[in-house]
Structures are given as structure tokens and as C-alpha cells.
Amino acid sequence: MSLPPDAHSARAPLAQGSITTRLLSILVPLVLLAAAGTAFVAVRTSRAVVERFAVDYGQDLANRQAGEIAAITREKIAFVEGLARQVESMVATGTSDRRLVAKYIERTALAHPNMVGFWFLAEPDFMGPDQRFKDGDPTLGLPESGRFATYYVADGQGGVKASEVRPDFYHDEYYTRPAQSRVRQAIPPYLYTVLGRPVWMISYTVPVIVDGRLIGVAGTDLSLEARAQELDSRRPLGGSIYMINREGNWTYHPDHALLATKATVGEGAQFQLSADELAQVLKVQSYEVERLDKNGLRIRRYAVPMVFFEGDSRRLLLLDVPVQGLSAPFAGIGTAIMLAALAAGLLISLVLVAAVRAIIGVPLTRMARTIDLLDEGQAVAVPDTGRDDQIGGIARALDRFRGTLAERDRLRAQVEERTTALERMLAGVGAAKDAIVLFDRDYTVLYANPAAISLLGAPDEAAVVGRYWRDLLTPEAAALSEEGRQRRRADLMSTGYAHMVSETWESIWGRTMEAYETTLSLRPNGDIVMVLRDVSAARRVAREREELQRQVLQQDKMEAIGRLAGGVAHDFNNLLGAMLGYVEFLLDDLDPQDKAHSYVARINAVGKRAKDLVGQILTFARSDKGELQAVSPVAVLEDARGILRSAVPATTEMSFQIAGSVPNVRANPTQLVQVLMNLVINAHDARRGEGGRIRIRLFPGPAPEDARVKEGHWVEHEALPFDKSRPHVVLEVEDEGHGMTMEVMTRLFEPFFTTKGKGRGTGLGMPVVYGIVRAHGGGMTVMSAEGEGALLRVLLPVGGPGAVTAPMLAPAAVKAVPHRRLRILVVDDAAEMGDMLLEGLSRRGHEVAICETPAEALEVFEENPLAFDAVVSDQTMPGMTGMALIALLKTRRPDLPCVLYTGYSERSDEKAVLAGGADAFFLKPVVVERLAAKVEALCAARPGVSV
């Protein structure tokens, strides 16, 4: 069929490339814009590019230098290889006469005068009994033993001489190392006397072995000085090269005086290596670092390994190159990149014009002609689409053939779609991290993805496919796998799905898993898909998470108990302070001969015991660590020996062990003695029977892992976590008592918790230890097992230098009669405490006013700021603290004496209180006589006032 003439004429403009023109009008400006952007970015980033090129250039230069120097050395090593092989050949062919071997070594040394020398050291009775060669030719046998030891060295005049060999040569490293390892060895630098002159040299040695028997060791010596002279001319880019072995010794250095010396390590240009560099050198690992030389110039150092023979890994070549020299060849690279980008943009634009016309314009014109041929009835295949331009013309022509061609295209699309889906599925299975294996009904492997091959440790897929799954596992793992398969078979057959988590899996190639997760799916054709996942790491992470959660809960519980104990102690202090105050009044008023006086004295004694008990509770509750100083723990332990010895009966053996040089810690020495005392008493109370032994150990950290914990006989509980990377000192107290369960260890430091039975303990000793160690920033660990004793470990951070002085005892309060009557304002929300102070101060002749809140005290003070001579205040009160109240009063009357007392506060100690404006500080329970004496002394110190 043909189109009418007007159809052909209407299609003519479409064949002239209108789509091509529109595409070019869009693409060409975009390409030029991209080229301009690329040039701009190139200019901005040229410095980084130059830096990268310079780094790579320096790395290539270092590798080239290392390769050239190694090649020179390998050529020299080849000489001794030839010597060893020649000796082996002589022995193997029966021509191993000592004279022939010595003559051959002499000729080898003569042929290579640039070496120090060549030598051969033999095993006993090599080539004849050694006894026959004693006291003969020294080149054929050592005078003392007759052992064959020949050493020919260059005489410096073009010839060689036989050099003396020490009779104990077989003890030296250059013989023992190759003889024991039976492989070639490069011996680190050592000093050896050659023809009467000591020479620093390096030896390359080769064991001589015939039929599996070690005959001896052949070697050649290279002078470090001679090799240094060969390398002195190598200064690439004005830099310097060095050679250093894995022991940190310079085997080449431009300064020959440093040959065979240890490299100096530290930060700064005055040191040859930094600490990080030394770590890489000791491991013979490549590295790259930038540093400043002594003149302040930037130097780039490249370190590359140098291998002289197979299996050799003992040295690095260091290349120091000025950064400026590395960058010089690439100085113009930024401009070049910019010009290249602009040129590339112009070229791409031109190519794009030609490509669009050739790829789009010409095919469209050709397709328009093809449509005309189709209209004429010719069998020409064309695509099908509908548009108003050239492609639209194609669409109108193809629309007439959409039946057959559309069906074919649909089938092709389906095939391509399914092929693509299959390829994607296989790609996804292949990229999966889980092991995926396809079995037939008999568990023969039909397919295994790369993750499965890797998990099994198999060399390739061919080693797995076609084999039974159980044949790929060790017998033990196969038995467990078969047992699990039988258990899962019912689920798999009934639901088509089975899942389980198992332990202990190992393949025949040695790959193991601690725990693994298996999922099986049954396909309609009977094949089985297995997904295998290694969950060992997840198991370990879960266990570690549970342990961390347990530690956090324990710490939270201890802190909550501490806050509760502190609050209770604070309230009890108010009651106890009032009680002891009134007891003092009774003691003053009653006749000592009166029977009531003795009762009151007993009440006073019991009250003081209660005061000590409250002090212990506060020691646990507060983070107060007291006055700190540089303390020698050794001195504290030595001073406490007598106290500790008297704390336990003589039937209990007590040993002290101090290991190493123990550094100072910053601590309160009195509290350290208290920690020691409580730990020793607790260890004594845990004893079985009347005897037992207590071991006290002191040593610098870190502490080694206890063998009993490592072997699983004991369990360990970290009661107070500590960063063991910090420098610290370890104090251990170990007993042979009843031991503890983990439940007891986790509650050991709770206040009032005790296992000693009724009447044998208050349960406050260990909480006090906990509070002191925590306040000092330390840590605590408990290790024990029921019935096998216990070990308590205290970790204290290292402090500064200094000496310990004995703590000064506060002088006893002396009652004194005041010189004049004072007007004192007492502020305390506890009525019983305020009433007691009112009574006590009034009994000394002073006029006292009581306010129960800071707001009330401020109101009274504002009425007449000069009405009071002094103020005495509690710290913890509703609405405002005592410190805040004193600060407000001092703003109005800076000379007003103010005294603060408290029963419990984590932020209140004498130093902080005095720094905050108070003139004196007391801890509850307050002794009225001391408080009154302090107030009177403060008032007496005021200018113009006498008390």
C-alpha cells in the first residue's frame, strides 16, 4: 500500500533533522558549561592533585631505590649461594677433600675483592676425623679441636689471606641461626676482627645440606663501611637514604659514625625516629610520614621493606625527600588540567555534534525512507511508536504492522524481562553475606554461593558442588548436623520450613563457628534451600551486653543506697547532735558523785559510738576523699603493719609482699589505713577455724590475669570499674576463708549487708572501703569461689611525687569562760538542734535568737543588721542553703563572723566552705563547747572588739 503524495511532502521537513538540531541546541551548551566547571574545580583542587602526585612519585622513587640496592646485595649473596652449592656438589660426588674446599673458597674470595671475605664452618668430623687435623694447618682444622673452619679475607692489595677463626665460632649467631633453622639467614651487624682490625659487618649465610644432613654453614661478610661508601652517592632529589633492621639498628646511614647504632626515638627533629615509626620498623612494615628536619624544612619519609632473598624480612629502606623537591615536577599541573578540561569540552562538543547527527539524524531519515518502503509493500522490519516528528512518522507506518510485530516484541520483552530477573536473583544470591546452599532430596550440593564457599573454607565451588553435605564437615560436626536434620525433617515435610540455632560447627577445611543459625526451605520439586549464618559474634556481643547491664545496675544500686544512707545519716545527725548536746549539759550540771552522773556518762559514750557509726555511713555515702597529698603506698603499708598485726589474733598468719618500684598515689593516708584495716578484718572474719593465712600484696599495675579465674575455678566481679590503661598501683588482700558466691560478691559493698551472723558485724566495713576508693578515683575487683577463699583487689591511680607526713590530731577543746556577752543568731530548720544550741550558748552567758528558715533569718537581719555579733547556720535547709545565706549576710556586713555546720553534703568540706565566705566549719554532731569557743574567738579577732 502507498501513501498519497501529500503524505510524502508532509514528511520531507521531518527528514531534515529538526530533532537533531533541538538536541544539539540543548546538549552543546551543557557540555561547554560542564567543561568550564571542570576547569574551575581543577584550578581549585590542583594543589591537592599536585600533593597526591608528589606522594606517589616519592613512593615510586623509594621502591625503585630499594629495588636497585636489593638487586646489588642479591648479586653479592649469589656468590655465597654458589659457594654453598659447590661445597654440596663436592660432598655429594665424594671429592670433599678439605684442601680442595679451602682452595675453592680462597679462589672465590680472590674473585670478589669487594667483599670482606668468604668462609665455611663445618660440623664435627666433616671430611675426616677432626682429631687428625689438630695442631696442623689452621686453614684445614682448628688447633684446639681440629674442626674444619676456613676464612679467606681481602688483604686490601688485590689479594686474599687466611684469617683466624675463633675456636668457639659455633656459639656465634652467624653459625647457630642457619645451622638450627637450615635456611638462609642475614645476620644483623656485629663487630669482628679481620687481619687485626675490628670491622662492623653483615653476614649472609647458607646452610650446606647433603642428603638431609647438615654439613656446615657457608657465608660471606660485607663491610658496613664499604657498603656505606657505595650508597653515599645516592641522594635522589637532594634527599637522603637510610637502612635500618628490625632490631632498630642503622645498617646504612650517611653519617658513618652511626652505622650499627640504635636509632634514637622521640618526638622532634632531634630524634631519628618517632615512637610510631619505631613500631613500624620493628614489624618491618611500610609507612609514610611527614616531618620537619633540624632546619624546619618539610621532609617526606618513605619506608619500604628490602628483601634480599626469599623468606627474608629484616630491614627497611628509609627515603627522606624534601617536599618541595617532590612537588617541583608537577608545579604546572593545575594550569595543564584547566587547559585540558577546556580543550576536552570543545572537543566533546564537536564530537557531540557529529555523533548526534550520525546517531539520531541519519537513522531517523533512514527510518522515514523505510516506512515508505513498507507502505509500498516491501517486507522491511521497523520499530513501533507514535509521535508527530520523524519518530511519529515511523509510528504511523509501524501501526499498520502492530499485530505480528507487536506480539513478537512482547515475547522478546518477556524473555528479556525474565532473563534480567534471573540474572538479578543470581547476583543477589551471590552477593548475600549469608551462606546459601541448594540440595537435592539426598542433601547433595547442587549450588553454593560465594559466602558458603568462604564459610566452608573450600578452595573453589568445584570442591563443594556434587558432594554430600555431611562429607564437607568433620565427623563430629556431621553427627550433630545429622541429628539436627532428623529433628527438623518433620517440620520441613509438614510446613516446608524449618529453623534452629546450634553450636559447634567445623568444616573439613578447618573453618569453625561457635554458634550458627540454620533455615531450611522445601521447594516444590523436592530440592532444599539452606541459609546458614554465623551468629558467634552476636552471641559474644549479647553476653558482653548482659555483663555491662549488670555492672550498670549494680553501680546504680550502690549510688541509690549511698544517697539513702546519706539522707538517713543527715537526719540522724540532727537528733544525735541535740542528744549529745543535752548530755553535755547534764554532765556539767550533775555532781560526779551522783549516780545519775554515771548513767549520763554511759549515754554519752553510747552516743559517741553512734557518732562513729554515722561517720562510717557518711564515708560510704559521700564522695569526700579528705585532704589529699602525694602518698607512698609502701610507706603507708609499712606504717600500718603494727596496727594490722594487732587487729587479728596471732593464730592468723599475715604476710606482706611488695613487688617492684611502687610509685606514689595522691590520696589521704589516714583513709588508706582505714581501707587496709577493713579489708584485713573482713579477711580475718572469713577464716575457717582459728588459724588461716592472710596475704597482702602491693605492686605497680597492671595486675596480671589470675590463673584461677582464667581456668574457670574462680569467678570475678568488677565492683568498681576502672580504666586499666591509666598508670595505677594494685593492693591485694587474699584470704583462705569460706569464699563467696557471685550473689554475695554483688552485694558485698551494700551498707548493713553481712554474712557474719548476728552480733558479729555491722555491715559497714566494706561499704566504707567502697566509698573511700570511689572518692579517690580508684577501682575494685572481687575474685572468689565458694569454699576456696577470696581475693579483693584495689586499684589506685598514680599521683605526684612527695612524702607522707603523719596526720595531725586536732587539739582537745578546752572550756573557757567568755569575756563578754554576745548576741548570736542561730539558723536551723531542725527545732531540736536549734533548741540545744540555744541552751548551750545561753549557758555560756550569750544572748541567742533562733530562726527556723533562711527567709526568716534574712527578715530579722534586715530589721537591724547590727543587732547580732555572730551567725551560726545549718547547711541543708528548705528554700536556701546555709552557704547562700552567709553569702547574702556578708554582702551587708562583710565583718560579721559566720559559722556553718552540716551533717552531710557531697559539696561541703572545710576548704569549700571557707572559700565560699564562712569563717568556720563544723561537722555534726556539734560539740557546743567547741562551737562556742570558735564563735568567741572569731568575735575577739574583730578590730576594736574584745570578748
SVG drawing of the C-alpha trace seen along z (x, -y; Angstrom):
<svg xmlns="http://www.w3.org/2000/svg" viewBox="-3 -49 104 89">
<polyline fill="none" stroke="black" stroke-width="0.4" points="0.0,0.0 1.3,-3.5 0.6,-6.9 -0.9,-9.8 1.6,-12.4 0.8,-14.9 1.9,-12.5 5.4,-12.2 5.7,-16.0 4.5,-16.5 7.2,-14.1 10.0,-15.9 10.7,-18.5 11.0,-15.8 13.8,-14.2 15.9,-17.3 16.9,-16.7 14.8,-19.0 15.1,-16.7 18.9,-16.7 19.0,-20.4 17.0,-20.7 19.1,-18.1 22.3,-19.9 21.0,-23.3 20.5,-21.8 23.5,-19.4 26.3,-21.6 25.8,-24.5 25.6,-21.9 28.9,-20.3 30.6,-23.7 29.2,-24.6 30.5,-21.3 33.9,-21.9 34.1,-25.4 33.0,-23.9 35.7,-21.2 38.3,-23.8 37.2,-25.9 37.3,-22.8 40.7,-21.8 42.2,-25.2 40.7,-24.9 42.0,-21.4 45.3,-21.5 47.2,-21.8 45.7,-18.6 46.4,-16.9 50.0,-18.0 50.4,-16.8 49.0,-13.4 51.2,-13.1 54.2,-14.1 53.4,-11.5 53.0,-8.8 56.2,-9.9 58.1,-9.7 56.7,-6.2 57.8,-5.0 61.2,-6.6 61.6,-4.8 60.5,-1.5 63.0,-2.0 65.8,-2.8 65.0,0.3 64.9,2.5 68.2,1.3 70.0,1.6 68.4,5.0 69.5,6.2 73.1,5.2 73.0,7.1 71.3,10.1 74.1,10.2 76.6,10.4 74.5,13.0 74.6,15.1 78.3,15.6 77.9,17.4 75.0,19.4 77.3,20.6 80.0,21.4 77.5,23.4 76.2,25.3 79.9,26.1 80.6,27.5 77.5,29.6 78.5,30.9 82.0,31.8 80.5,33.7 77.8,35.4 80.4,36.6 83.0,37.8 85.6,35.1 85.2,33.3 88.9,33.1 89.5,30.2 92.3,28.8 90.1,28.7 87.3,27.0 89.7,24.4 91.3,23.8 87.9,23.1 86.9,20.7 90.2,18.9 89.6,18.5 86.1,17.3 87.4,14.6 90.1,13.6 87.4,13.2 85.4,10.9 87.8,8.5 84.9,6.0 83.7,8.5 85.3,8.7 85.7,12.4 84.2,15.9 84.2,18.6 83.0,22.2 82.4,23.5 81.8,27.3 80.1,29.7 82.3,32.0 84.2,34.7 83.3,33.4 85.7,34.8 87.7,37.0 88.0,37.2 88.8,33.8 91.5,35.3 93.7,35.8 93.8,32.0 94.6,30.7 97.8,28.5 98.2,28.7 97.4,26.3 95.0,23.8 93.1,23.5 92.2,27.2 91.4,27.6 91.2,25.5 94.3,26.1 92.1,27.0 89.5,29.2 90.5,29.9 87.1,28.8 87.2,27.6 86.8,23.7 88.2,21.7 88.0,17.9 89.7,16.0 89.5,12.3 90.7,9.5 94.0,8.1 93.3,4.6 96.0,5.1 94.1,7.1 94.9,10.4 93.4,12.6 94.7,14.0 93.5,16.7 92.1,15.0 92.0,16.5 88.8,18.3 87.9,18.2 87.7,21.8 84.2,21.1 82.7,19.9 79.9,22.5 78.4,20.5 78.0,17.3 74.8,16.2 76.2,16.3 76.6,20.1 73.9,21.2 71.0,19.4 71.4,21.0 72.5,24.3 69.4,24.6 66.9,23.2 68.5,24.8 67.5,21.8 69.4,18.8 69.9,16.1 71.0,12.4 72.9,11.8 72.4,8.3 75.5,6.1 78.2,7.2 81.9,6.4 84.6,8.9 88.4,8.6 89.7,9.2 93.6,9.2 93.9,7.4 91.4,4.7 87.8,4.6 85.2,4.4 81.5,3.8 80.0,6.2 76.8,8.1 77.0,11.8 74.9,13.7 74.9,17.4 73.7,20.5 73.5,24.0 75.2,26.7 73.0,29.8 73.6,33.1 71.0,36.0 69.2,34.2 72.4,34.0 73.8,30.6 77.4,30.5 78.2,26.9 77.5,23.3 79.0,21.1 78.9,17.4 80.2,14.1 80.8,10.9 80.1,7.3 81.6,4.4 79.1,1.8 81.7,-0.9 82.3,0.3 78.6,0.6 78.0,-2.8 80.7,-4.3 78.8,-2.6 75.5,-4.1 76.8,-7.6 76.3,-8.8 72.6,-8.1 70.8,-11.3 67.6,-11.3 66.0,-14.7 68.6,-16.0 67.2,-13.7 68.9,-11.0 68.5,-7.3 68.9,-5.1 68.7,-1.4 67.5,-0.1 66.9,3.5 64.0,4.9 66.2,4.5 66.3,0.7 70.0,0.7 71.2,-1.5 72.8,0.8 73.3,-2.3 73.5,-5.9 75.0,-8.9 76.8,-9.6 79.1,-6.6 79.7,-7.1 76.1,-5.9 76.5,-2.6 75.3,0.4 74.0,-2.0 70.5,-2.1 68.2,-4.7 67.1,-7.4 63.4,-7.6 61.2,-10.5 59.2,-13.5 61.0,-16.3 63.7,-16.9 66.5,-16.0 65.3,-12.3 65.8,-10.0 62.5,-8.1 59.2,-8.8 57.6,-6.2 55.1,-5.3 57.8,-4.9 59.8,-2.6 56.7,-0.4 56.5,0.0 60.3,0.6 60.1,3.4 57.4,5.1 59.2,4.3 56.0,2.6 55.9,-0.1 54.8,-3.5 54.9,-7.1 55.2,-10.1 56.0,-13.8 58.3,-15.5 60.4,-18.7 64.2,-18.5 66.5,-20.4 66.2,-23.4 62.5,-23.4 62.0,-22.2 59.2,-19.7 60.6,-16.3 58.6,-13.4 59.8,-10.0 59.0,-6.8 59.8,-3.4 59.7,-0.2 60.8,3.3 64.0,4.6 64.1,8.4 67.4,9.9 66.2,13.4 63.0,15.5 61.8,15.6 64.0,12.6 62.2,9.8 64.6,7.9 65.1,4.4 63.5,1.2 64.9,-1.4 64.0,-4.9 64.0,-7.7 63.8,-11.3 62.9,-13.7 62.2,-17.5 58.5,-18.1 59.4,-21.0 61.6,-18.7 58.7,-16.2 56.3,-18.9 58.5,-20.7 57.9,-18.4 54.1,-18.9 54.1,-22.7 52.2,-23.4 49.7,-20.6 46.9,-22.9 47.1,-25.0 47.5,-21.9 44.4,-20.4 42.4,-23.6 43.5,-23.8 42.9,-20.1 39.4,-20.4 38.6,-23.4 40.0,-21.5 38.2,-18.4 34.9,-20.3 35.4,-21.9 36.4,-18.5 33.4,-16.8 31.1,-19.5 32.4,-18.9 32.2,-15.1 28.7,-15.5 27.5,-17.5 28.8,-14.8 27.6,-12.0 24.0,-13.3 23.8,-13.8 25.2,-10.4 23.4,-8.5 20.0,-10.3 19.5,-12.5 20.7,-10.0 18.9,-6.9 15.6,-8.9 15.9,-9.9 16.7,-6.3 13.7,-5.1 11.4,-7.5 12.5,-6.1 12.0,-2.6 8.4,-3.5 7.9,-4.5 9.2,-1.1 6.8,0.6 3.9,-1.4 4.9,-0.1 4.5,3.4 8.1,4.4 8.9,6.6 11.0,4.2 11.1,4.6 10.9,1.3 10.1,0.3 6.6,-0.8 5.9,-4.1 3.6,-7.2 4.8,-10.8 4.4,-13.8 8.1,-14.2 10.4,-11.8 9.6,-9.1 5.9,-9.9 6.2,-9.2 7.7,-5.8 4.9,-5.3 2.2,-5.9 3.9,-3.4 4.5,-0.7 1.0,-1.0 -0.2,0.9 2.1,3.9 1.5,3.9 -0.2,7.3 2.6,9.8 5.5,7.5 3.9,6.4 3.4,10.0 7.0,10.8 8.2,7.8 6.1,8.7 7.5,12.2 11.0,10.8 10.3,8.4 9.1,11.2 12.2,13.3 14.4,10.3 12.5,9.4 12.7,12.9 16.4,13.2 17.1,10.0 15.1,11.1 17.0,14.4 20.3,12.6 19.4,10.2 18.3,13.1 21.6,14.9 23.5,11.7 21.6,11.1 22.2,14.7 25.9,14.4 26.3,11.1 24.5,12.3 26.6,12.4 24.8,15.5 25.8,18.9 23.1,20.2 23.2,23.8 20.8,25.7 20.5,29.5 18.6,32.3 16.5,34.8 19.6,36.6 21.4,33.4 23.8,33.5 25.0,29.9 23.6,28.5 24.7,24.9 26.6,22.9 27.0,19.1 30.4,17.5 29.6,16.8 29.1,20.6 32.4,21.4 34.1,18.9 32.4,20.2 33.5,23.7 37.0,22.6 36.8,24.6 39.3,23.7 36.5,23.2 33.0,24.1 34.0,27.4 35.2,28.8 31.7,28.4 29.1,29.0 28.2,32.6 29.2,33.8 27.1,34.8 26.8,32.1 27.9,34.3 31.1,35.1 32.1,31.5 32.0,31.5 34.2,33.1 32.8,36.4 31.8,34.7 30.1,31.8 28.5,34.1 27.0,36.2 25.5,33.1 24.2,31.9 22.6,35.2 20.9,35.2 19.5,31.8 18.4,32.7 16.4,35.6 14.7,33.3 13.9,30.7 12.7,33.2 9.1,33.4 8.8,29.6 10.3,29.4 8.0,32.0 4.8,30.6 5.3,26.8 8.1,26.6 10.1,24.6 12.5,25.3 14.7,23.1 17.1,23.7 20.2,22.3 23.0,24.7 26.6,24.7 30.0,26.1 30.3,26.5 33.6,27.3 34.3,28.0 36.9,30.4 38.9,27.4 39.3,26.2 36.7,23.4 34.7,23.3 31.7,21.5 30.9,21.2 27.2,20.8 25.2,20.8 21.6,20.2 20.1,22.6 17.0,22.0 15.7,24.7 13.0,24.3 11.5,27.1 10.9,26.3 8.0,27.8 10.4,30.1 11.8,31.6 15.0,29.6 16.0,28.0 17.4,24.4 19.5,23.9 20.6,20.5 23.4,20.7 24.5,17.7 27.4,17.4 26.0,15.9 29.1,16.4 29.9,12.7 26.2,11.9 26.3,14.4 29.5,12.9 28.1,9.3 24.9,10.4 26.9,11.9 29.1,8.8 25.9,6.6 24.4,8.6 27.5,8.2 27.7,4.4 24.0,4.1 24.6,6.0 27.5,3.7 25.5,0.5 22.6,1.8 25.0,2.6 26.5,-0.9 23.1,-2.5 22.0,-0.4 25.1,-1.4 24.6,-5.1 21.0,-4.9 21.9,-3.2 24.6,-5.8 22.2,-8.6 19.6,-6.9 22.3,-6.3 23.5,-9.9 20.0,-11.2 19.3,-9.0 22.6,-9.9 21.9,-13.6 18.5,-13.4 20.0,-11.1 22.9,-13.6 20.4,-16.3 18.8,-14.1 22.2,-12.8 23.7,-16.3 20.8,-17.5 21.0,-14.5 24.8,-14.7 24.4,-18.5 21.9,-17.9 24.1,-15.1 27.0,-17.5 24.7,-19.9 23.8,-17.1 27.4,-16.1 28.2,-19.7 25.3,-20.1 25.3,-16.8 27.7,-16.1 30.3,-13.5 29.4,-11.6 25.8,-11.4 24.7,-8.0 22.8,-9.8 26.1,-11.3 27.4,-7.8 24.2,-7.0 24.5,-10.1 28.2,-9.3 27.2,-6.0 24.6,-7.7 27.4,-10.0 29.6,-7.0 26.9,-5.2 26.1,-8.4 29.7,-8.8 29.6,-5.2 26.6,-6.2 28.5,-9.2 31.3,-6.9 28.6,-4.7 27.1,-7.7 30.7,-8.7 31.1,-5.3 27.8,-5.7 28.8,-9.1 32.2,-7.9 30.3,-5.4 27.7,-8.0 30.0,-11.0 32.4,-11.3 34.6,-13.3 38.1,-12.0 39.5,-14.3 42.8,-16.2 45.0,-14.6 48.7,-14.5 51.4,-12.6 51.5,-9.3 53.9,-6.4 51.7,-3.4 54.8,-1.4 55.3,-3.8 51.6,-3.6 51.7,0.2 54.9,0.3 53.5,-2.1 50.2,-0.1 51.9,3.3 51.7,2.9 48.1,1.8 47.1,4.6 49.0,7.2 47.2,6.1 43.8,6.3 43.9,10.1 44.9,12.8 48.4,14.4 46.9,17.7 46.3,16.0 49.4,15.8 49.8,12.5 52.3,12.0 53.3,8.8 54.7,8.7 55.9,5.6 56.9,6.1 58.9,3.8 59.2,0.0 55.8,-1.2 55.0,-4.8 53.3,-7.4 49.5,-7.9 47.6,-11.0 45.5,-10.0 44.5,-10.6 46.9,-8.4 44.5,-8.0 41.8,-6.7 44.2,-4.3 45.0,-2.8 41.2,-2.6 40.9,-0.7 43.7,1.7 42.2,2.2 38.7,3.0 40.0,5.4 42.2,7.3 39.4,7.6 37.0,8.8 39.6,11.4 40.1,12.5 36.4,12.9 36.1,15.1 38.6,17.7 37.8,21.3 38.6,22.4 41.0,20.5 44.0,20.3 44.4,19.3 46.6,17.0 46.1,13.5 48.4,12.3 48.7,8.6 50.4,7.7 51.4,4.3 52.8,3.8 52.6,1.4 49.8,2.1 48.6,3.5 47.7,6.7 48.1,10.0 45.1,12.1 44.5,14.5 45.1,18.1 42.2,19.4 39.8,17.0 41.4,17.9 41.0,21.6 37.4,21.2 37.9,22.2 37.1,18.7 34.6,16.1 35.4,12.4 33.2,9.4 34.3,5.8 32.6,4.0 34.0,0.5 35.1,0.2 38.5,-1.3 40.3,-2.4 43.3,0.0 45.2,-1.9 45.9,-4.6 49.0,-4.2 48.0,-2.7 49.0,-0.8 47.5,2.5 46.7,3.5 45.5,7.1 44.2,8.8 43.7,12.5 42.3,15.0 41.8,18.7 38.3,18.5 34.9,19.7 34.8,17.8 31.8,16.2 29.2,16.9 28.6,14.3 25.4,13.3 27.3,12.4 30.1,10.6 27.5,8.3 26.1,7.3 29.4,7.2 29.5,3.4 25.9,2.7 25.5,1.0 24.4,3.3 24.7,6.4 26.7,9.1 27.1,12.9 28.9,12.9 25.8,13.7 24.0,11.8 26.3,9.7 29.5,10.2 29.4,7.2 27.5,4.0 27.8,4.5 29.6,1.1 33.2,2.0 33.2,2.9 30.8,0.0 33.3,-2.4 36.1,-0.8 33.9,-1.2 33.2,-4.9 36.9,-5.8 38.2,-4.0 35.5,-5.6 36.3,-9.0 40.0,-8.5 39.0,-7.7 40.1,-4.1 38.6,-0.7 37.8,2.6 37.6,6.2 36.5,9.3 37.6,12.8 36.4,15.9 34.7,19.3 32.6,20.8 34.8,22.7 38.1,21.6 39.0,18.2 38.7,14.8 40.9,12.0 40.0,8.3 41.9,6.1 42.1,2.3 43.4,0.1 44.6,-3.4 45.6,-5.9 49.2,-7.1 49.8,-10.6 52.6,-13.1 55.9,-12.8 56.2,-13.7 56.4,-12.2 53.8,-11.2 53.6,-13.1 51.7,-11.8 48.2,-13.3 47.9,-16.0 45.5,-15.3 43.1,-18.2 43.7,-19.6 41.0,-18.8 38.5,-21.5 39.2,-23.4 36.3,-25.0 36.8,-28.8 34.7,-31.4 33.8,-34.2 34.9,-37.7 31.6,-39.3 28.0,-38.5 27.5,-38.0 24.3,-38.3 24.2,-35.2 21.7,-34.3 21.2,-30.5 19.5,-29.3 18.4,-25.7 15.2,-24.1 15.5,-21.2 13.9,-22.5 15.7,-20.0 19.1,-21.1 18.2,-24.8 16.9,-24.4 20.0,-22.5 22.3,-25.3 20.0,-27.9 20.5,-26.1 24.2,-25.5 25.2,-29.1 22.9,-30.6 24.6,-28.6 27.8,-30.4 26.2,-33.7 25.3,-34.6 22.0,-36.0 20.7,-33.7 17.9,-34.1 16.6,-31.2 15.3,-31.2 13.9,-28.0 14.3,-29.2 16.8,-31.3 14.0,-33.6 13.1,-34.3 16.7,-35.0 17.1,-37.5 13.9,-39.3 15.2,-39.6 18.7,-40.7 17.2,-43.4 15.4,-45.0 18.7,-45.7 21.9,-44.5 23.9,-45.4 21.7,-43.5 23.9,-40.4 27.6,-39.8 27.7,-36.4 25.6,-34.0 25.6,-30.1 23.8,-28.3 23.0,-24.8 23.8,-24.0 20.8,-22.0 17.5,-23.9 14.3,-24.5 14.4,-27.3 18.1,-28.2 21.4,-26.6 23.4,-27.9 26.3,-28.9 23.9,-31.0 22.5,-32.7 26.0,-33.5 26.9,-35.0 23.9,-37.3 24.6,-38.4 28.3,-39.1 27.2,-41.5 25.6,-43.7 28.2,-43.1 31.5,-41.7 32.9,-41.8 30.1,-39.6 31.5,-36.3 29.6,-33.4 29.9,-29.7 28.5,-26.8 27.8,-23.3 26.4,-20.3 25.7,-16.6 26.0,-15.5 26.8,-17.2 28.8,-16.0 29.9,-19.5 30.6,-20.8 34.1,-20.5 36.1,-22.9 38.1,-24.3 35.0,-24.9 33.1,-26.4 35.9,-28.8 36.3,-29.8 32.6,-30.5 32.7,-33.2 32.2,-31.3 34.6,-31.9 34.5,-28.4 33.1,-24.9 31.8,-22.1 30.5,-18.6 27.6,-17.3 27.1,-16.2 28.4,-19.6 30.2,-19.9 28.7,-23.0 31.8,-24.0 33.9,-23.9 31.4,-25.8 31.0,-28.5 34.8,-28.8 35.2,-29.3 32.5,-31.9 34.0,-33.8 37.5,-33.6 36.1,-35.0 34.4,-37.9 37.5,-38.6 39.5,-38.8 37.4,-41.7 39.1,-45.0 38.2,-47.0 36.2,-44.2 37.2,-42.1 35.3,-39.0"/>
</svg>
